[in-house]
Amino acid sequence: MSKKLENEIIEAIKKVFDPEIPVNIYELGLIYNINIEKDGSVEIKMTLTSPFCPVAGSLPKEVAARASEVEGVSKANVELVFEPAWSMDLMSEEAKFKLNLTGNFSA
């Protein structure tokens, strides 16, 4: 599928936030893979910051709903995985900056 559709799905997913962290889940590095089939179905692999996350039941459903709203997506399925385990290294530079985790503390 097109890079344009993938980018639109990513933008939709960026509207989903971890309730405990003021950064969207894409920038947090919780989305591991987005696979778009020719029929418009989308398979998303994601993880959580912790297997004991209180939104483990609802967050994947919200991601699937957001992806499904994108024009050109026929259906979206989210698979929750815990391998590899999430770490702060997966966060984007933007997310690290928002959370003051850039490591650049010089004046």
PyMOL commands that set and color helices and strands:
alter all, ss='L'
color gray80, all
select helices_A, chain A and resi 3-13+59-68+88-90+93-98
alter helices_A, ss='H'
color red, helices_A
select strands_A, chain A and resi 31-36+41-46+75-80
alter strands_A, ss='S'
color yellow, strands_A
deselect
rebuild
show_as cartoon
